């Protein structure tokens, strides 16, 4: 497993994506699966900055990625506020354009793009989100 | 990300190159707002050189679509969008809010 620490800032997003894309490509994932991993990780890190930390520059994001025999496993750790994935409402998207409101599509996208998502939070170790993509 | 706007008689073409994410989305918003602030609401986004769009990017486009569609025949249309990006747009359920074209000339002619 490779691990790197990034400042919780939007400018880190491209570096984080590059870090995971490299491993996903080396693992032999097809183009569409690589993009799914890239987008899911970007959305997850944005949620950490926007919701766990509340804004940029508050804390770090630790990103680990492992190329396992049948999956790619990405672990994202932060020390921000926890959230309850079961309480994230599904976005309302079948609405007339005028009524569409910017909220909550990040987690929804992550669920669609990845095969498995796990989340744990504890006062000592912080928040840990694991994203799994099957090969 | 690079953004270049070209004004035509009937519409404005915004060519974006690179990645649209939370870091770069404000720059795209600025470019699109400059067009609508000038009272022009027919916008073509040339996405042939865009290789990543996160949900923040889609919200910028949705906001501008709302702004443009308030005016007669105003609209944001997307041209030459890459397959993976188009798939993610449909996955998030926003595909129906945009007309997609494969050809820039055809898109210009649609206005």
gemmi code that builds the backbone of each chain (N, CA, C; Angstrom):
import gemmi

chains = {
    "A": [
        ("UNK", (0.842, -1.200, 0.000), (0.000, 0.000, 0.000), (0.881, 1.256, 0.000)),
        ("UNK", (0.548, 2.198, -0.890), (1.285, 3.475, -0.941), (0.449, 4.531, -0.216)),
        ("UNK", (1.126, 5.347, 0.577), (0.405, 6.371, 1.345), (1.065, 7.734, 1.168)),
        ("UNK", (0.218, 8.762, 1.004), (0.745, 10.130, 0.955), (-0.204, 11.077, 1.679)),
        ("UNK", (0.377, 12.127, 2.223), (-0.420, 13.121, 2.940), (-0.515, 14.396, 2.099)),
        ("UNK", (-1.732, 14.942, 1.993), (-1.943, 16.160, 1.203), (-2.645, 17.212, 2.062)),
        ("UNK", (-2.296, 18.492, 1.880), (-3.054, 19.538, 2.588), (-4.503, 19.541, 2.088)),
        ("UNK", (-5.452, 19.744, 2.992), (-6.864, 19.765, 2.607), (-7.244, 21.036, 1.880)),
        ("UNK", (-6.720, 21.163, 0.667), (-6.986, 22.353, -0.152), (-7.385, 21.901, -1.546)),
        ("UNK", (-8.153, 22.745, -2.238), (-8.593, 22.373, -3.589), (-7.408, 22.150, -4.527)),
        ("UNK", (-6.323, 22.898, -4.297), (-5.185, 22.739, -5.204), (-4.513, 21.366, -5.043)),
        ("UNK", (-4.835, 20.658, -3.946), (-4.296, 19.301, -3.769), (-5.020, 18.279, -4.640)),
        ("UNK", (-6.227, 18.624, -5.090), (-7.072, 17.621, -5.754), (-6.389, 16.984, -6.963)),
        ("UNK", (-5.740, 17.829, -7.770), (-5.103, 17.274, -8.970), (-3.979, 16.303, -8.578)),
        ("UNK", (-3.224, 16.644, -7.530), (-2.121, 15.773, -7.074), (-2.679, 14.462, -6.525)),
        ("UNK", (-3.771, 14.548, -5.784), (-4.382, 13.333, -5.230), (-4.884, 12.452, -6.370)),
        ("UNK", (-5.542, 13.079, -7.348), (-6.071, 12.293, -8.485), (-4.933, 11.619, -9.228)),
        ("UNK", (-3.840, 12.365, -9.452), (-2.696, 11.805, -10.180), (-2.115, 10.597, -9.440)),
        ("UNK", (-2.065, 10.728, -8.120), (-1.542, 9.656, -7.259), (-2.368, 8.376, -7.414)),
        ("UNK", (-3.697, 8.507, -7.391), (-4.529, 7.293, -7.485), (-4.628, 6.777, -8.921)),
        ("UNK", (-4.651, 7.700, -9.881), (-4.764, 7.284, -11.291), (-3.555, 6.442, -11.695)),
        ("UNK", (-2.385, 6.855, -11.240), (-1.162, 6.121, -11.568), (-1.263, 4.655, -11.139)),
        ("UNK", (-1.699, 4.457, -9.890), (-1.819, 3.078, -9.385), (-2.925, 2.322, -10.121)),
        ("UNK", (-4.040, 2.989, -10.378), (-5.161, 2.330, -11.067), (-4.739, 1.907, -12.477)),
        ("UNK", (-3.988, 2.761, -13.143), (-3.518, 2.419, -14.498), (-2.510, 1.268, -14.444)),
        ("UNK", (-1.577, 1.363, -13.494), (-0.576, 0.297, -13.358), (-1.230, -1.043, -13.041)),
        ("UNK", (-2.391, -0.989, -12.355), (-3.092, -2.224, -11.983), (-3.862, -2.814, -13.164)),
        ("UNK", (-3.892, -2.089, -14.273), (-4.527, -2.628, -15.475), (-6.023, -2.351, -15.585)),
        ("UNK", (-6.543, -1.411, -14.796), (-7.956, -1.041, -14.927), (-8.192, -0.399, -16.291)),
        ("UNK", (-9.391, -0.622, -16.859), (-9.659, 0.007, -18.161), (-9.934, 1.505, -17.960)),
        ("UNK", (-9.991, 2.219, -19.078), (-10.100, 3.681, -19.049), (-11.311, 4.159, -18.252)),
        ("UNK", (-12.416, 3.456, -18.431), (-13.641, 3.863, -17.754), (-13.537, 3.632, -16.233)),
        ("UNK", (-12.905, 2.538, -15.828), (-12.739, 2.251, -14.394), (-11.734, 3.221, -13.764)),
        ("UNK", (-10.693, 3.579, -14.519), (-9.710, 4.549, -14.011), (-10.403, 5.888, -13.771)),
        ("UNK", (-11.258, 6.296, -14.718), (-11.964, 7.578, -14.556), (-12.909, 7.515, -13.357)),
        ("UNK", (-13.557, 6.364, -13.177), (-14.473, 6.197, -12.031), (-13.721, 6.384, -10.715)),
        ("UNK", (-12.529, 5.784, -10.614), (-11.713, 5.915, -9.404), (-11.289, 7.381, -9.222)),
        ("UNK", (-10.849, 7.996, -10.311), (-10.385, 9.388, -10.263), (-11.500, 10.317, -9.780)),
        ("UNK", (-12.703, 10.140, -10.345), (-13.826, 11.015, -9.996), (-14.315, 10.755, -8.567)),
        ("UNK", (-14.424, 9.478, -8.195), (-14.903, 9.152, -6.841), (-13.953, 9.716, -5.782)),
        ("UNK", (-12.652, 9.599, -6.017), (-11.671, 10.102, -5.044), (-11.733, 11.629, -4.975)),
        ("UNK", (-11.891, 12.288, -6.110), (-12.018, 13.748, -6.127), (-13.244, 14.185, -5.319)),
        ("UNK", (-14.376, 13.518, -5.559), (-15.614, 13.881, -4.846), (-15.457, 13.637, -3.342)),
        ("UNK", (-14.814, 12.516, -2.991), (-14.621, 12.199, -1.570), (-13.745, 13.258, -0.899)),
        ("UNK", (-12.671, 13.662, -1.582), (-11.757, 14.661, -0.998), (-12.427, 16.034, -0.914)),
        ("UNK", (-13.258, 16.372, -1.900), (-14.009, 17.634, -1.828), (-14.948, 17.623, -0.634)),
        ("UNK", (-15.592, 16.482, -0.401), (-16.483, 16.383, 0.753), (-15.705, 16.547, 2.058)),
        ("UNK", (-14.487, 16.000, 2.112), (-13.657, 16.159, 3.314), (-13.368, 17.651, 3.535)),
        ("UNK", (-12.950, 18.341, 2.465), (-12.615, 19.771, 2.600), (-13.869, 20.583, 2.954)),
        ("UNK", (-14.963, 20.350, 2.201), (-16.161, 21.192, 2.348), (-16.975, 20.862, 3.598)),
        ("UNK", (-17.042, 19.587, 3.947), (-17.947, 19.200, 5.039), (-17.215, 18.769, 6.315)),
        ("UNK", (-16.205, 17.876, 6.189), (-15.506, 17.428, 7.398), (-14.707, 18.603, 7.990)),
        ("UNK", (-13.919, 19.272, 7.158), (-13.121, 20.408, 7.651), (-13.888, 21.738, 7.569)),
        ("UNK", (-14.889, 21.800, 6.695), (-15.707, 23.014, 6.595), (-15.156, 24.060, 5.659)),
        ("UNK", (-13.874, 24.019, 5.395), (-13.252, 24.952, 4.442), (-11.832, 24.470, 4.127)),
        ("UNK", (-11.189, 25.173, 3.214), (-9.824, 24.802, 2.826), (-8.827, 25.141, 3.932)),
        ("UNK", (-7.737, 24.384, 3.960), (-6.609, 24.742, 4.816), (-6.783, 24.433, 6.294)),
        ("UNK", (-7.754, 23.616, 6.654), (-8.001, 23.319, 8.071), (-7.219, 22.081, 8.522)),
        ("UNK", (-7.124, 21.082, 7.652), (-6.424, 19.855, 8.032), (-5.962, 19.087, 6.805)),
        ("UNK", (-5.328, 17.957, 7.070), (-4.765, 17.163, 5.969), (-5.698, 16.029, 5.533)),
        ("UNK", (-5.399, 15.520, 4.350), (-6.055, 14.310, 3.854), (-4.947, 13.281, 3.645)),
        ("UNK", (-5.091, 12.138, 4.293), (-4.114, 11.066, 4.080), (-4.735, 10.069, 3.110)),
        ("UNK", (-4.042, 9.859, 2.007), (-4.575, 8.989, 0.961), (-3.668, 7.770, 0.801)),
        ("UNK", (-4.267, 6.590, 0.903), (-3.517, 5.350, 0.692), (-4.185, 4.582, -0.423)),
        ("UNK", (-3.379, 3.898, -1.210), (-3.959, 3.092, -2.279), (-3.221, 1.769, -2.378)),
        ("UNK", (-3.992, 0.697, -2.547), (-3.398, -0.631, -2.646), (-3.924, -1.348, -3.875)),
        ("UNK", (-3.002, -1.937, -4.609), (-3.362, -2.777, -5.744), (-3.389, -4.214, -5.237)),
        ("UNK", (-4.579, -4.727, -4.985), (-4.741, -6.083, -4.456), (-5.130, -7.024, -5.609)),
        ("UNK", (-5.056, -8.340, -5.385), (-5.285, -9.262, -6.506), (-6.586, -9.007, -7.277)),
        ("UNK", (-7.685, -8.740, -6.581), (-8.944, -8.573, -7.317), (-9.554, -7.179, -7.217)),
        ("UNK", (-8.935, -6.307, -6.433), (-9.505, -4.952, -6.264), (-8.413, -3.880, -6.165)),
        ("UNK", (-8.875, -2.638, -6.376), (-8.078, -1.468, -6.008), (-8.750, -0.901, -4.760)),
        ("UNK", (-7.970, -0.689, -3.710), (-8.536, -0.196, -2.459), (-7.911, 1.156, -2.124)),
        ("UNK", (-8.771, 2.162, -1.925), (-8.288, 3.497, -1.588), (-8.817, 3.859, -0.205)),
        ("UNK", (-7.937, 4.327, 0.645), (-8.350, 4.718, 1.996), (-8.047, 6.207, 2.172)),
        ("UNK", (-9.079, 6.966, 2.562), (-8.928, 8.406, 2.782), (-9.175, 8.705, 4.255)),
        ("UNK", (-8.212, 9.369, 4.881), (-8.342, 9.673, 6.306), (-8.311, 11.170, 6.543)),
        ("UNK", (-9.170, 11.625, 7.456), (-9.136, 13.044, 7.835), (-9.470, 13.168, 9.322)),
        ("UNK", (-9.225, 14.355, 9.844), (-9.475, 14.597, 11.283), (-10.600, 15.602, 11.473)),
        ("UNK", (-11.464, 15.702, 10.468), (-12.555, 16.681, 10.555), (-13.779, 16.111, 11.251)),
        ("UNK", (-14.908, 16.783, 11.030), (-16.155, 16.337, 11.648), (-16.618, 15.042, 10.992)),
        ("UNK", (-17.184, 14.133, 11.789), (-17.707, 12.892, 11.199), (-19.032, 13.135, 10.471)),
        ("UNK", (-19.419, 12.197, 9.650), (-20.766, 12.267, 9.069), (-21.378, 10.882, 9.068)),
        ("UNK", (-22.695, 10.850, 8.941), (-23.392, 9.567, 8.938), (-23.861, 9.280, 7.518)),
        ("UNK", (-23.175, 8.351, 6.824), (-23.526, 8.101, 5.423), (-24.992, 7.701, 5.234)),
        ("UNK", (-25.578, 7.068, 6.260), (-26.974, 6.631, 6.111), (-27.934, 7.815, 6.128)),
        ("UNK", (-27.427, 8.988, 6.582), (-28.311, 10.155, 6.650), (-28.093, 11.141, 5.504)),
        ("UNK", (-27.228, 10.753, 4.558), (-27.035, 11.633, 3.395), (-28.226, 11.413, 2.463)),
        ("UNK", (-29.050, 12.446, 2.244), (-30.220, 12.234, 1.398), (-29.821, 12.054, -0.071)),
        ("UNK", (-30.577, 11.238, -0.776), (-30.315, 11.092, -2.216), (-30.646, 12.422, -2.881)),
        ("UNK", (-29.811, 12.846, -3.822), (-30.103, 14.133, -4.464), (-31.383, 14.043, -5.292)),
        ("UNK", (-32.113, 15.143, -5.335), (-33.322, 15.188, -6.172), (-32.926, 15.747, -7.520)),
        ("UNK", (-32.895, 14.896, -8.505), (-32.378, 15.356, -9.798), (-33.404, 15.342, -10.919)),
        ("UNK", (-34.522, 14.666, -10.703), (-35.518, 14.671, -11.782), (-36.452, 15.864, -11.632)),
        ("UNK", (-35.845, 17.027, -11.566), (-36.607, 18.249, -11.323), (-36.481, 19.173, -12.522)),
        ("UNK", (-37.430, 20.122, -12.656), (-37.220, 21.150, -13.681), (-35.931, 21.905, -13.358)),
        ("UNK", (-35.223, 22.331, -14.397), (-33.927, 22.999, -14.231), (-33.941, 24.072, -13.142)),
        ("UNK", (-34.972, 24.917, -13.137), (-35.040, 26.047, -12.201), (-35.035, 25.597, -10.737)),
        ("UNK", (-35.528, 24.394, -10.499), (-35.656, 23.932, -9.104), (-34.460, 23.121, -8.622)),
        ("UNK", (-33.531, 22.878, -9.528), (-32.357, 22.082, -9.181), (-31.473, 22.859, -8.202)),
        ("UNK", (-31.118, 22.229, -7.079), (-30.293, 22.930, -6.083), (-28.987, 22.191, -5.864)),
        ("UNK", (-27.935, 22.981, -5.715), (-26.603, 22.410, -5.558), (-26.461, 21.741, -4.190)),
        ("UNK", (-26.538, 20.463, -4.169), (-26.290, 19.751, -2.914), (-26.125, 18.261, -3.176)),
        ("UNK", (-25.337, 17.665, -2.330), (-25.288, 16.239, -2.167), (-25.113, 15.299, -3.343)),
        ("UNK", (-24.553, 15.738, -4.461), (-24.381, 14.731, -5.500), (-23.060, 13.980, -5.364)),
        ("UNK", (-22.117, 14.537, -4.603), (-20.806, 13.910, -4.478), (-20.865, 12.487, -3.935)),
        ("UNK", (-21.548, 12.321, -2.815), (-21.620, 10.994, -2.194), (-22.413, 10.021, -3.071)),
        ("UNK", (-23.471, 10.541, -3.679), (-24.300, 9.756, -4.594), (-23.450, 9.233, -5.767)),
        ("UNK", (-22.639, 10.127, -6.326), (-21.743, 9.745, -7.442), (-20.753, 8.674, -6.996)),
        ("UNK", (-20.165, 8.891, -5.812), (-19.186, 7.921, -5.300), (-19.807, 6.531, -5.194)),
        ("UNK", (-21.035, 6.479, -4.718), (-21.712, 5.183, -4.574), (-21.947, 4.526, -5.926)),
        ("UNK", (-22.250, 5.361, -6.925), (-22.490, 4.828, -8.273), (-21.192, 4.370, -8.939)),
        ("UNK", (-20.098, 5.073, -8.638), (-18.841, 4.824, -9.349), (-18.030, 3.667, -8.757)),
        ("UNK", (-18.180, 3.458, -7.441), (-17.358, 2.449, -6.778), (-18.188, 1.203, -6.477)),
        ("UNK", (-17.515, 0.080, -6.265), (-18.229, -1.166, -5.972), (-18.527, -1.317, -4.488)),
        ("UNK", (-17.651, -0.795, -3.653), (-17.882, -0.879, -2.202), (-17.386, 0.412, -1.557)),
        ("UNK", (-18.111, 0.886, -0.539), (-17.664, 2.054, 0.237), (-17.856, 1.737, 1.719)),
        ("UNK", (-16.829, 1.967, 2.494), (-16.925, 1.760, 3.944), (-16.523, 3.060, 4.634)),
        ("UNK", (-17.143, 3.308, 5.787), (-16.816, 4.539, 6.512), (-16.788, 4.256, 8.009)),
        ("UNK", (-15.736, 4.751, 8.647), (-15.623, 4.606, 10.103), (-15.182, 5.933, 10.678)),
        ("UNK", (-15.645, 6.215, 11.880), (-15.225, 7.457, 12.512), (-15.005, 7.205, 13.995)),
        ("UNK", (-13.909, 7.736, 14.519), (-13.705, 7.639, 15.963), (-12.969, 8.885, 16.433)),
        ("UNK", (-13.217, 9.286, 17.683), (-12.591, 10.524, 18.181), (-11.060, 10.452, 18.139)),
        ("UNK", (-10.487, 9.253, 18.265), (-9.029, 9.144, 18.288), (-8.414, 9.048, 16.889)),
        ("UNK", (-8.994, 8.172, 16.048), (-8.355, 7.985, 14.735), (-8.954, 8.860, 13.642)),
        ("UNK", (-10.036, 9.587, 13.936), (-10.632, 10.440, 12.917), (-11.539, 9.662, 11.977)),
        ("UNK", (-11.716, 10.209, 10.791), (-12.626, 9.604, 9.816), (-11.831, 8.797, 8.797)),
        ("UNK", (-12.323, 7.618, 8.492), (-11.647, 6.752, 7.527), (-12.673, 6.269, 6.507)),
        ("UNK", (-12.474, 6.653, 5.262), (-13.364, 6.174, 4.202), (-12.588, 5.258, 3.273)),
        ("UNK", (-13.148, 4.095, 3.015), (-12.494, 3.132, 2.120), (-13.339, 2.963, 0.859)),
        ("UNK", (-12.691, 3.172, -0.278), (-13.366, 3.034, -1.571), (-12.746, 1.844, -2.300)),
        ("UNK", (-13.594, 0.941, -2.775), (-13.097, -0.264, -3.424), (-13.642, -0.361, -4.840)),
        ("UNK", (-12.748, -0.616, -5.796), (-13.166, -0.845, -7.181), (-12.706, -2.237, -7.583)),
        ("UNK", (-13.643, -3.051, -8.050), (-13.281, -4.399, -8.491), (-12.545, -4.339, -9.823)),
        ("UNK", (-11.618, -5.260, -10.006), (-10.888, -5.298, -11.275), (-11.705, -6.056, -12.322)),
    ],
    "B": [
        ("UNK", (-6.097, 24.395, -16.020), (-7.213, 24.599, -16.936), (-7.050, 25.928, -17.671)),
        ("UNK", (-7.308, 25.888, -18.965), (-7.296, 27.118, -19.767), (-8.697, 27.364, -20.306)),
        ("UNK", (-9.100, 28.619, -20.318), (-10.412, 28.978, -20.846), (-10.231, 30.078, -21.883)),
        ("UNK", (-10.790, 29.849, -23.072), (-10.680, 30.867, -24.115), (-12.060, 31.106, -24.722)),
        ("UNK", (-12.475, 32.363, -24.713), (-13.804, 32.685, -25.248), (-13.677, 33.363, -26.608)),
        ("UNK", (-14.464, 32.887, -27.570), (-14.508, 33.517, -28.886), (-15.944, 33.950, -29.146)),
        ("UNK", (-16.089, 35.238, -29.456), (-17.434, 35.751, -29.683), (-17.803, 35.663, -31.155)),
        ("UNK", (-18.918, 35.029, -31.448), (-19.465, 34.997, -32.802), (-20.707, 35.876, -32.824)),
        ("UNK", (-21.241, 36.052, -34.034), (-22.403, 36.929, -34.147), (-23.570, 36.409, -33.298)),
        ("UNK", (-23.822, 35.112, -33.428), (-25.014, 34.574, -32.758), (-24.749, 33.929, -31.404)),
        ("UNK", (-23.502, 33.609, -31.137), (-23.240, 32.888, -29.883), (-21.772, 33.079, -29.448)),
        ("UNK", (-21.442, 32.590, -28.278), (-20.064, 32.634, -27.780), (-19.569, 31.195, -27.604)),
        ("UNK", (-18.361, 30.943, -28.067), (-17.779, 29.613, -27.887), (-16.716, 29.698, -26.789)),
        ("UNK", (-16.889, 28.885, -25.773), (-15.920, 28.841, -24.677), (-15.157, 27.529, -24.799)),
        ("UNK", (-13.868, 27.627, -25.117), (-13.065, 26.408, -25.235), (-12.281, 26.215, -23.941)),
        ("UNK", (-12.519, 25.094, -23.318), (-11.849, 24.792, -22.050), (-10.870, 23.656, -22.304)),
        ("UNK", (-9.670, 23.784, -21.742), (-8.695, 22.695, -21.859), (-8.227, 22.334, -20.455)),
        ("UNK", (-8.233, 21.037, -20.153), (-7.751, 20.589, -18.847), (-8.851, 20.021, -17.979)),
        ("UNK", (-8.743, 20.298, -16.698), (-9.620, 19.645, -15.718), (-10.483, 20.665, -14.997)),
        ("UNK", (-11.775, 20.361, -14.907), (-12.697, 21.246, -14.196), (-13.020, 20.591, -12.859)),
        ("UNK", (-12.442, 21.141, -11.788), (-12.689, 20.608, -10.445), (-12.948, 21.768, -9.485)),
        ("UNK", (-12.940, 21.493, -8.192), (-13.253, 22.561, -7.229), (-12.238, 23.698, -7.286)),
        ("UNK", (-11.003, 23.371, -7.703), (-9.952, 24.395, -7.775), (-10.142, 25.296, -8.989)),
        ("UNK", (-10.530, 24.694, -10.113), (-10.597, 25.464, -11.360), (-12.008, 25.956, -11.708)),
        ("UNK", (-13.049, 25.365, -11.095), (-14.429, 25.734, -11.438), (-14.705, 27.247, -11.318)),
        ("UNK", (-14.139, 27.938, -10.290), (-14.407, 29.378, -10.193), (-13.922, 30.162, -11.426)),
        ("UNK", (-12.844, 29.688, -12.043), (-12.319, 30.370, -13.239), (-13.291, 30.202, -14.418)),
        ("UNK", (-13.872, 29.007, -14.523), (-14.872, 28.773, -15.569), (-16.103, 29.628, -15.310)),
        ("UNK", (-16.506, 29.692, -14.049), (-17.665, 30.513, -13.677), (-17.443, 31.977, -14.077)),
        ("UNK", (-16.232, 32.457, -13.826), (-15.895, 33.842, -14.159), (-16.021, 34.091, -15.664)),
        ("UNK", (-15.505, 33.151, -16.451), (-15.548, 33.297, -17.917), (-16.989, 33.283, -18.421)),
        ("UNK", (-17.810, 32.402, -17.849), (-19.201, 32.309, -18.304), (-19.994, 33.530, -17.844)),
        ("UNK", (-19.685, 33.986, -16.646), (-20.402, 35.154, -16.134), (-20.089, 36.414, -16.942)),
        ("UNK", (-18.842, 36.492, -17.421), (-18.463, 37.658, -18.242), (-19.332, 37.706, -19.504)),
        ("UNK", (-19.676, 36.548, -20.034), (-20.511, 36.489, -21.244), (-21.950, 36.904, -20.915)),
        ("UNK", (-22.511, 36.315, -19.851), (-23.909, 36.638, -19.522), (-24.032, 38.084, -19.011)),
        ("UNK", (-22.991, 38.581, -18.337), (-23.018, 39.977, -17.890), (-23.062, 40.930, -19.075)),
        ("UNK", (-22.537, 40.464, -20.221), (-22.554, 41.293, -21.428), (-23.881, 41.148, -22.178)),
        ("UNK", (-24.816, 40.422, -21.560), (-26.137, 40.271, -22.171), (-26.183, 39.239, -23.272)),
        ("UNK", (-25.230, 38.305, -23.237), (-25.202, 37.251, -24.263), (-25.485, 35.909, -23.572)),
        ("UNK", (-26.440, 35.180, -24.121), (-26.916, 33.985, -23.407), (-26.913, 32.717, -24.260)),
        ("UNK", (-26.234, 32.763, -25.396), (-26.133, 31.561, -26.234), (-24.675, 31.114, -26.184)),
        ("UNK", (-24.427, 30.081, -25.424), (-23.044, 29.692, -25.120), (-22.781, 28.245, -25.533)),
        ("UNK", (-21.692, 28.062, -26.244), (-21.252, 26.710, -26.599), (-19.986, 26.417, -25.805)),
        ("UNK", (-20.000, 25.339, -25.047), (-18.801, 24.949, -24.319), (-18.107, 23.848, -25.117)),
        ("UNK", (-16.943, 24.181, -25.669), (-16.172, 23.191, -26.437), (-15.344, 22.380, -25.442)),
        ("UNK", (-15.718, 21.105, -25.276), (-15.095, 20.264, -24.253), (-14.127, 19.242, -24.842)),
        ("UNK", (-13.691, 19.468, -26.082), (-12.825, 18.470, -26.732), (-11.508, 18.260, -25.979)),
        ("UNK", (-11.051, 19.288, -25.253), (-9.792, 19.136, -24.520), (-9.987, 19.111, -23.001)),
        ("UNK", (-11.210, 18.806, -22.590), (-11.483, 18.664, -21.155), (-11.389, 17.187, -20.809)),
        ("UNK", (-10.559, 16.848, -19.822), (-10.426, 15.424, -19.502), (-10.888, 15.047, -18.088)),
        ("UNK", (-11.502, 16.013, -17.400), (-12.057, 15.687, -16.074), (-13.084, 16.748, -15.685)),
        ("UNK", (-14.240, 16.310, -15.205), (-15.228, 17.255, -14.668), (-15.815, 16.657, -13.393)),
        ("UNK", (-15.661, 17.381, -12.272), (-16.267, 16.910, -11.022), (-17.641, 17.562, -10.871)),
        ("UNK", (-18.354, 17.177, -9.806), (-19.710, 17.720, -9.645), (-19.696, 19.241, -9.481)),
        ("UNK", (-18.608, 19.799, -8.921), (-18.526, 21.268, -8.818), (-18.581, 21.905, -10.202)),
        ("UNK", (-17.937, 21.259, -11.158), (-17.955, 21.751, -12.542), (-19.349, 21.697, -13.132)),
        ("UNK", (-20.048, 20.583, -12.863), (-21.419, 20.472, -13.405), (-22.318, 21.527, -12.809)),
        ("UNK", (-22.134, 21.873, -11.526), (-22.988, 22.894, -10.911), (-22.751, 24.256, -11.541)),
        ("UNK", (-21.506, 24.554, -11.912), (-21.237, 25.822, -12.606), (-22.032, 25.858, -13.910)),
        ("UNK", (-22.033, 24.738, -14.627), (-22.751, 24.698, -15.898), (-24.266, 24.747, -15.695)),
        ("UNK", (-24.742, 24.060, -14.645), (-26.186, 24.097, -14.343), (-26.618, 25.529, -13.996)),
        ("UNK", (-25.830, 26.209, -13.156), (-26.168, 27.592, -12.783), (-26.241, 28.496, -14.008)),
        ("UNK", (-25.286, 28.298, -14.910), (-25.283, 29.132, -16.119), (-26.399, 28.735, -17.080)),
        ("UNK", (-26.734, 27.460, -17.092), (-27.871, 27.024, -17.914), (-29.151, 27.705, -17.419)),
        ("UNK", (-29.308, 27.767, -16.104), (-30.486, 28.454, -15.537), (-30.520, 29.909, -15.973)),
        ("UNK", (-29.359, 30.574, -15.849), (-29.252, 31.993, -16.188), (-29.589, 32.223, -17.668)),
        ("UNK", (-29.021, 31.376, -18.537), (-29.200, 31.557, -19.978), (-30.613, 31.248, -20.433)),
        ("UNK", (-31.215, 30.232, -19.839), (-32.536, 29.801, -20.302), (-33.653, 30.756, -19.896)),
        ("UNK", (-33.326, 31.729, -19.048), (-34.334, 32.731, -18.697), (-34.585, 33.663, -19.874)),
        ("UNK", (-33.656, 33.659, -20.834), (-33.781, 34.550, -21.983), (-34.183, 33.757, -23.204)),
        ("UNK", (-34.884, 34.437, -24.103), (-35.406, 33.762, -25.293), (-34.283, 33.100, -26.082)),
        ("UNK", (-34.405, 31.817, -26.269), (-33.449, 31.010, -27.029), (-32.049, 30.982, -26.414)),
        ("UNK", (-31.931, 31.452, -25.205), (-30.643, 31.362, -24.528), (-30.410, 29.928, -24.068)),
        ("UNK", (-29.169, 29.477, -24.126), (-28.878, 28.102, -23.723), (-27.371, 27.868, -23.653)),
        ("UNK", (-26.968, 26.947, -22.778), (-25.584, 26.448, -22.781), (-25.625, 25.070, -23.434)),
        ("UNK", (-24.872, 24.875, -24.509), (-24.795, 23.540, -25.117), (-23.345, 23.043, -25.031)),
        ("UNK", (-23.194, 21.737, -25.030), (-21.863, 21.126, -24.858), (-21.435, 20.427, -26.154)),
        ("UNK", (-20.175, 20.624, -26.524), (-19.667, 20.029, -27.760), (-18.458, 19.154, -27.476)),
        ("UNK", (-18.399, 18.022, -28.168), (-17.228, 17.122, -28.117), (-16.855, 16.684, -26.703)),
        ("UNK", (-17.839, 16.230, -25.986), (-17.599, 15.787, -24.612), (-17.067, 14.348, -24.644)),
        ("UNK", (-16.026, 14.086, -23.882), (-15.410, 12.757, -23.895), (-16.318, 11.717, -23.218)),
        ("UNK", (-16.197, 10.479, -23.684), (-17.119, 9.413, -23.263), (-17.248, 9.272, -21.745)),
        ("UNK", (-16.118, 9.205, -21.041), (-16.177, 8.970, -19.594), (-16.887, 10.138, -18.889)),
        ("UNK", (-16.639, 11.354, -19.399), (-17.241, 12.537, -18.787), (-18.753, 12.542, -19.053)),
        ("UNK", (-19.121, 12.171, -20.289), (-20.545, 12.093, -20.630), (-21.230, 11.034, -19.765)),
        ("UNK", (-20.574, 9.906, -19.582), (-21.153, 8.835, -18.758), (-21.388, 9.316, -17.325)),
        ("UNK", (-20.425, 10.071, -16.784), (-20.587, 10.525, -15.399), (-21.683, 11.593, -15.297)),
        ("UNK", (-21.847, 12.382, -16.351), (-22.929, 13.380, -16.388), (-24.278, 12.666, -16.350)),
        ("UNK", (-24.396, 11.585, -17.095), (-25.643, 10.815, -17.100), (-25.830, 10.066, -15.785)),
        ("UNK", (-24.728, 9.579, -15.231), (-24.774, 8.841, -13.967), (-25.335, 9.712, -12.840)),
        ("UNK", (-24.938, 10.981, -12.865), (-25.394, 11.879, -11.805), (-26.788, 12.458, -12.127)),
        ("UNK", (-27.303, 12.096, -13.283), (-28.669, 12.487, -13.639), (-28.809, 13.876, -14.207)),
        ("UNK", (-27.697, 14.463, -14.665), (-27.761, 15.833, -15.186), (-27.711, 15.889, -16.714)),
        ("UNK", (-27.622, 14.734, -17.346), (-27.491, 14.693, -18.800), (-28.653, 15.341, -19.530)),
        ("UNK", (-29.838, 15.249, -18.938), (-31.035, 15.752, -19.629), (-31.105, 17.282, -19.649)),
        ("UNK", (-30.240, 17.936, -18.879), (-30.298, 19.406, -18.820), (-29.452, 20.088, -19.897)),
        ("UNK", (-28.736, 19.281, -20.698), (-27.862, 19.867, -21.727), (-28.041, 19.179, -23.075)),
        ("UNK", (-28.003, 19.996, -24.142), (-27.917, 19.416, -25.481), (-26.447, 19.145, -25.763)),
        ("UNK", (-26.173, 17.977, -26.341), (-24.788, 17.613, -26.654), (-24.614, 17.541, -28.170)),
        ("UNK", (-23.521, 18.084, -28.661), (-23.208, 18.014, -30.089), (-21.813, 17.429, -30.276)),
        ("UNK", (-21.632, 16.770, -31.414), (-20.307, 16.219, -31.738), (-19.518, 17.140, -32.651)),
        ("UNK", (-20.185, 18.176, -33.136), (-19.550, 19.014, -34.142), (-19.784, 20.490, -33.809)),
        ("UNK", (-18.692, 21.226, -33.716), (-18.778, 22.635, -33.305), (-19.585, 23.475, -34.295)),
        ("UNK", (-19.329, 23.259, -35.590), (-20.031, 24.047, -36.616), (-21.537, 23.811, -36.519)),
        ("UNK", (-21.897, 22.559, -36.295), (-23.309, 22.206, -36.182), (-23.921, 22.883, -34.952)),
        ("UNK", (-23.148, 22.894, -33.860), (-23.633, 23.525, -32.622), (-23.850, 25.024, -32.831)),
        ("UNK", (-22.892, 25.672, -33.525), (-23.032, 27.114, -33.812), (-24.292, 27.337, -34.646)),
        ("UNK", (-24.503, 26.445, -35.614), (-25.667, 26.557, -36.498), (-26.988, 26.325, -35.783)),
        ("UNK", (-26.922, 25.680, -34.610), (-28.164, 25.376, -33.889), (-28.780, 26.622, -33.264)),
        ("UNK", (-27.993, 27.677, -33.142), (-28.535, 28.913, -32.531), (-29.125, 29.835, -33.589)),
    ],
}
model = gemmi.Model(1)
for chain_id, residues in chains.items():
    chain = gemmi.Chain(chain_id)
    for i, (resn, *xyz) in enumerate(residues, 1):
        res = gemmi.Residue()
        res.name, res.seqid = resn, gemmi.SeqId(i, " ")
        for name, pos in zip(("N", "CA", "C"), xyz):
            atom = gemmi.Atom()
            atom.name, atom.element = name, gemmi.Element(name[0])
            atom.pos, atom.b_iso = gemmi.Position(*pos), 0.0
            res.add_atom(atom)
        chain.add_residue(res)
    model.add_chain(chain)
structure = gemmi.Structure()
structure.add_model(model)
structure.setup_entities()
